[in-house]
Amino acid sequence: MKTHRNVYAALAAVGLIGAGGLLAVTNMEPAQAAASASASAAANAPANVYAGISPAHMSPATKDHLSRVYVPNLRSNDVYVIDPDTMKVVDKFKVGVGPQHVVPGYDLQSLWVANNAERTNKGSLTPIDPRTGKPGTQIAVDDPYNMYYSPDGKSAIVVAEALHRLDFRDPKTMQMQYAIDVPECGGINHADFSPDGRYAMFTCEFAGSVARVDLQTRKVDGYLKLSMPTTRFSEKDPIDQLLANEVCSKKKGMPQDIRVSPDGKRYYIADMDADGVHIVDAASFTKVGFIPTGVGAHGLYPSRDGTKLYVANRGTHNIHGKRKGKGRVTVIDFASEKVVAQWAIPGGGSPDMGNVSADGKYLWLSGRFDDVVYRIDTANGDIRQIKVGQEPHGLTVWPQPGRYSLGHTGNMR
């Protein structure tokens, strides 16, 4: 097997904004303090939080890692390993029950398969050695639907979806440190972080809202209900239909992936029932816009230069969809917040979760209901497919540029 041998440049000298300025507001009323803290963070946000994920910023820590795409297959309880150079499956191995996501470790030295074993108590994490591509010994944990890392690297944050809980664990041993209950966040799922590292924003899939969690006080800071659009895309119309064409009768949405804007001032939230991306202002914690994208907006991935946002539209409003749906990828320009490209899956499909190749040339996504993986050329939208296991979900491309991983399928900084 071929080892990744890119040229490794020096790391970018880009640090997180310090939290000292936030502590001076503690004499205010709680709501006022939170708003002031958020405004302060937004005002001092970096020019581009994604500056460290460009191809030039490969970490020396990954120099001997294999270039691979790791695909967790939810129904076949295994991981397929793809060599992106040959476009072939070169390995596969069994993991725990119900693998959902493959998560790069904070220190870039391991990958973790989150096996949440839905509706059972058999949840586990399976480590993968990125140097060999082989799995290690499973560690039993409660309901690991997804996993993130605190921005200081001191904790892995296991998203225990069914338990409405965030479990903070030692990032190497996965021993429990403490938990934060999120009782009003039904279907707690995906997350991103404020540039200063104080707040985490989690989507609540079954509540139609987002939760803001204060990582310093270890408490939920507030919830925001996301309003629905008046119209949305119809699953019954032609696959290239670009305009919303049915009345949206849903009273609440189904928010999925979330990403912070390059300047840290906004959050973009994909909504599978609203068929687009909500825009939330970080300082005021209010919704300020909405971008229609396609049926079943689900995964969000920034381009390697931090100028574009790729939206994977799963092609259905249903959690369990059919093959050859109205799946497509929408490209949003961060600066203008306008759609600049639409790439339909030829013959229909179900693009779901994944990430961008280290060089930025390809977007890799699982085809959730079609048992395939898509490799999409980011220059022209050309799509190739690879057959994998049953119901592929949160695949990751590895290695990726960046100083550290905040989790999910490679939320790098």
C-alpha positions in Angstrom: 0.0 0.0 0.0 1.2 3.4 -0.9 2.1 5.9 1.9 1.1 9.5 1.8 4.3 11.5 0.8 3.2 15.1 0.3 5.7 17.9 1.0 5.0 19.2 4.6 5.2 22.9 5.1 5.7 24.8 8.3 2.5 25.1 10.4 0.6 28.4 10.2 1.0 30.6 13.2 -2.7 31.0 13.7 -4.0 30.7 17.3 -7.4 30.7 19.0 -8.6 34.0 20.5 -8.0 34.1 24.2 -10.9 34.0 26.6 -9.7 36.6 28.9 -11.9 39.3 27.4 -14.9 37.2 28.1 -14.4 36.9 31.8 -14.8 40.6 32.4 -18.6 40.5 31.8 -19.5 38.3 34.8 -21.1 41.1 36.8 -23.8 41.5 34.2 -27.1 39.7 34.1 -26.6 36.2 32.6 -28.3 36.9 29.3 -26.6 40.2 28.9 -23.2 38.7 29.8 -23.6 35.9 27.2 -24.6 38.4 24.5 -21.7 40.7 25.4 -19.3 37.7 25.4 -20.5 36.6 22.0 -20.3 40.1 20.6 -16.8 40.4 21.9 -15.8 37.1 20.4 -17.3 38.0 17.0 -15.7 41.4 17.0 -12.3 39.8 17.6 -12.8 36.8 15.3 -9.9 35.8 13.0 -9.9 36.7 9.3 -10.3 33.1 8.4 -10.8 30.3 10.9 -10.0 27.9 8.0 -6.6 29.4 7.3 -4.9 26.3 8.7 -6.7 23.7 6.5 -5.1 24.7 3.2 -3.0 22.0 1.3 0.2 23.8 2.4 -0.5 23.1 6.1 -0.1 19.3 6.3 1.1 18.5 9.8 4.4 16.7 10.2 2.5 14.5 12.7 0.8 12.8 9.7 3.8 12.3 7.4 3.8 8.5 7.7 0.0 8.1 7.6 -1.6 6.1 4.7 -3.6 8.1 2.2 -7.0 6.5 2.7 -10.8 7.0 2.8 -12.4 5.3 5.7 -16.1 4.4 5.2 -18.3 3.3 8.1 -21.3 1.2 6.9 -24.2 1.5 9.3 -26.1 -1.7 8.5 -23.2 -4.1 7.8 -21.3 -3.0 10.9 -18.0 -2.6 9.1 -15.5 -0.1 7.7 -14.4 -0.2 4.1 -11.0 1.3 3.3 -10.5 3.0 -0.1 -7.2 3.9 -1.7 -8.0 7.3 -3.3 -5.2 7.0 -5.9 -6.5 3.7 -7.3 -10.2 4.3 -6.5 -10.4 0.7 -5.1 -11.4 -0.8 -1.8 -8.2 -2.2 -0.4 -9.4 -3.4 3.0 -12.5 -3.9 5.2 -13.0 -4.9 8.8 -15.8 -5.4 11.3 -16.3 -2.9 14.0 -19.0 -2.4 16.7 -22.8 -2.2 16.2 -24.1 0.7 14.1 -20.9 2.6 13.0 -21.9 6.2 12.3 -18.8 8.3 11.9 -15.0 8.0 11.6 -13.5 10.7 13.7 -9.9 12.0 13.5 -8.3 12.4 16.9 -7.4 15.9 18.2 -3.7 15.1 18.1 -4.0 13.6 14.6 -2.5 10.3 15.8 -5.7 8.1 15.7 -9.0 7.7 14.1 -12.1 6.6 16.0 -15.2 4.8 14.7 -18.3 5.8 16.6 -20.5 2.7 17.0 -23.6 4.0 18.7 -25.5 0.6 18.6 -28.9 2.4 18.5 -31.6 1.3 20.9 -29.1 -0.9 22.8 -26.4 -0.5 25.5 -23.6 -1.9 23.3 -22.1 1.4 22.2 -18.4 1.5 21.5 -15.5 3.3 19.9 -13.1 1.5 17.6 -9.6 3.0 17.2 -7.8 2.9 13.8 -4.1 3.4 13.4 -3.7 5.8 10.5 -0.2 4.4 9.8 -1.4 0.9 9.1 -5.2 1.5 8.5 -5.9 -1.3 10.9 -8.4 -1.3 13.8 -7.5 -1.7 17.5 -9.4 -2.9 20.6 -12.9 -1.5 21.0 -13.7 0.6 24.0 -17.2 0.5 25.5 -18.9 3.9 25.9 -22.5 5.0 26.1 -24.3 5.8 22.8 -21.5 7.4 20.8 -23.4 8.8 17.8 -20.8 11.3 17.1 -17.6 12.7 18.7 -15.9 16.1 18.9 -13.0 17.5 20.9 -12.9 20.5 23.2 -10.8 23.2 21.5 -8.1 23.0 24.2 -7.7 19.3 23.4 -8.3 18.2 27.0 -11.5 16.3 26.3 -13.2 14.1 23.7 -16.9 15.0 23.6 -19.0 11.9 22.9 -22.4 12.9 21.6 -24.8 10.5 23.4 -27.8 11.3 21.2 -30.4 9.1 22.8 -29.4 10.2 26.3 -29.6 13.9 25.5 -26.1 14.2 26.9 -22.6 15.3 26.1 -20.0 13.0 27.7 -16.6 14.6 28.2 -13.9 11.9 28.2 -10.2 11.6 28.3 -9.2 11.9 24.6 -6.8 8.9 24.7 -8.3 6.4 27.2 -12.0 7.5 26.8 -12.5 7.4 30.6 -15.4 9.6 31.7 -14.5 13.1 33.0 -17.9 14.8 33.3 -21.2 15.2 31.4 -23.4 18.1 30.4 -27.1 17.3 30.1 -28.9 18.9 27.1 -32.5 18.0 28.0 -34.2 20.1 25.4 -32.0 19.1 22.5 -33.8 16.1 21.0 -31.5 14.3 18.6 -28.4 16.2 19.6 -26.1 15.6 16.7 -23.5 17.8 14.9 -21.5 20.7 16.3 -19.0 23.5 15.6 -17.2 25.9 17.9 -16.8 29.6 18.4 -13.3 30.9 17.3 -12.4 31.7 20.9 -13.1 28.1 22.0 -15.7 29.1 24.6 -18.9 28.0 23.0 -20.0 24.9 21.2 -23.1 25.0 19.0 -25.0 21.7 18.7 -27.9 20.9 16.4 -31.0 19.3 17.8 -32.3 17.2 14.9 -35.7 16.2 16.4 -36.4 19.5 18.2 -35.8 21.8 15.2 -33.3 23.9 17.1 -29.7 24.5 18.1 -28.2 24.5 21.5 -25.4 26.8 22.6 -23.2 25.2 25.2 -20.8 27.2 27.4 -17.7 25.1 27.7 -16.3 27.2 30.6 -19.4 27.0 32.9 -20.2 23.5 31.6 -23.9 24.5 31.0 -26.3 25.0 28.2 -26.3 28.8 27.5 -29.5 28.7 25.4 -31.6 27.2 22.6 -32.7 28.7 19.3 -35.7 27.5 17.5 -35.1 27.6 13.7 -38.0 29.0 11.7 -39.1 27.1 8.5 -39.3 28.6 5.0 -42.7 28.9 3.3 -41.7 26.6 0.4 -39.3 23.8 -0.1 -38.2 21.4 -2.8 -40.4 18.5 -3.8 -39.1 15.0 -4.0 -41.5 14.2 -6.9 -40.2 16.8 -9.4 -37.3 16.4 -11.9 -33.9 16.0 -10.4 -32.6 19.3 -11.9 -35.5 21.4 -10.5 -33.7 24.3 -8.8 -36.6 26.3 -7.5 -38.7 25.6 -4.3 -41.9 24.1 -5.6 -44.1 22.9 -2.8 -45.6 24.5 0.3 -43.6 23.6 3.4 -46.1 22.5 5.9 -43.5 21.4 8.5 -43.7 23.3 11.8 -40.2 22.5 12.8 -37.1 21.5 10.8 -34.5 18.7 11.1 -31.2 20.5 11.5 -28.1 18.5 10.7 -24.5 19.6 10.1 -23.3 23.0 11.3 -20.3 25.1 10.3 -18.9 28.5 11.5 -18.2 31.2 8.9 -14.5 31.9 8.0 -14.7 35.1 10.0 -16.4 33.4 13.0 -19.4 35.8 12.9 -22.1 33.4 11.5 -23.1 29.8 11.7 -24.5 27.8 8.7 -26.9 25.0 9.6 -28.1 22.4 7.1 -31.7 21.4 7.5 -33.1 18.2 6.0 -36.7 19.3 6.2 -36.2 22.9 5.2 -34.1 21.9 2.2 -31.4 24.5 2.8 -29.0 26.3 5.1 -30.1 28.5 8.0 -27.8 31.4 8.8 -27.4 32.3 12.5 -25.6 35.4 13.8 -23.1 34.4 16.4 -23.2 37.6 18.5 -27.0 37.9 18.8 -27.8 34.2 18.6 -30.6 34.9 16.1 -31.4 33.6 12.7 -30.6 36.2 10.0 -31.0 34.3 6.7 -31.7 31.2 4.8 -30.2 29.7 1.6 -32.3 27.1 -0.3 -30.0 24.3 -1.6 -31.8 21.0 -2.4 -33.9 18.2 -1.0 -32.6 17.0 2.3 -29.7 19.4 3.0 -27.4 17.4 5.3 -23.6 17.7 5.3 -21.5 20.9 5.2 -17.8 21.1 4.2 -15.6 24.2 3.7 -13.3 24.2 0.7 -9.5 24.1 1.4 -9.1 27.8 0.7 -12.0 28.7 3.0 -14.0 30.5 0.3 -16.8 28.0 -0.4 -19.1 25.8 1.5 -20.1 22.4 -0.1 -23.6 21.3 0.9 -24.6 17.6 0.5 -28.3 17.3 -0.2 -29.4 13.8 0.7 -32.3 13.7 -1.8 -35.0 12.9 0.6 -36.8 14.4 3.6 -37.0 10.9 5.3 -34.5 9.5 7.7 -34.6 6.2 5.7 -34.7 7.1 2.1 -34.9 5.2 -1.2 -32.2 4.6 -3.8 -31.6 7.0 -6.6 -33.2 10.0 -4.9 -32.9 13.7 -5.8 -29.4 14.0 -4.3 -27.1 16.8 -5.3 -24.3 19.0 -4.0 -24.7 22.7 -3.7 -21.7 25.1 -3.7 -22.2 28.3 -1.7 -19.8 31.3 -1.8 -19.0 32.2 1.8 -18.5 36.0 1.0 -21.7 36.6 -0.9 -23.8 33.7 0.7 -25.0 32.9 -2.8 -25.3 29.5 -4.6 -22.6 29.4 -7.3 -23.0 25.8 -8.5 -25.3 22.7 -8.3 -24.0 19.2 -9.0 -26.7 16.6 -9.4 -25.8 12.9 -8.9 -26.2 11.3 -12.4 -29.2 8.9 -12.3 -30.1 10.0 -8.7 -28.3 9.4 -5.4 -28.0 10.2 -1.7 -24.9 12.3 -0.9 -24.5 12.4 2.9 -21.4 12.9 5.0 -17.6 13.0 4.2 -14.9 15.6 3.6 -12.6 17.2 1.1 -9.3 15.7 -0.1 -6.1 17.1 1.3 -5.3 18.9 -1.9 -8.9 20.2 -2.2 -9.4 18.7 -5.6 -12.1 16.2 -4.6 -15.1 16.1 -2.3 -15.7 12.6 -1.0 -19.2 11.8 0.2 -21.0 8.6 1.3 -24.1 7.6 -0.8 -26.2 6.8 2.2 -29.1 4.9 0.6 -27.2 3.7 -2.6 -24.4 1.8 -0.9 -21.7 3.8 -2.7 -19.2 6.5 -2.2 -19.0 9.5 -4.5 -15.8 11.3 -5.5 -16.7 14.7 -6.8 -14.3 16.9 -8.7 -14.5 20.3 -7.1 -13.4 22.1 -10.3 -16.4 20.9 -12.4 -18.6 18.6 -10.4 -17.7 15.4 -12.3 -18.7 12.4 -10.2 -17.3 8.9 -9.9 -18.7 6.1 -7.7 -17.3 3.2 -5.7 -19.4 0.4 -4.3 -19.1 -0.1 -0.5 -21.0 -1.8 2.3 -24.6 -1.3 3.5 -25.7 2.2 4.3 -22.4 4.2 4.4 -22.5 7.2 6.7 -19.8 9.5 8.1 -16.7 8.7 6.1 -13.4 10.5 6.5 -10.6 11.3 4.2 -7.2 11.0 5.8 -4.8 12.6 6.3 -6.1 16.2 6.1 -4.3 19.5 6.6 -4.5 21.3 9.9 -2.9 21.7 13.4 -5.6 19.7 15.2 -9.0 18.1 14.8 -12.2 19.2 16.5 -13.8 15.9 15.6 -16.7 14.8 13.4 -15.3 13.6 10.0 -12.5 16.1 10.1 -13.5 19.5 11.5 -9.9 20.8 11.2 -8.2 24.0 12.4 
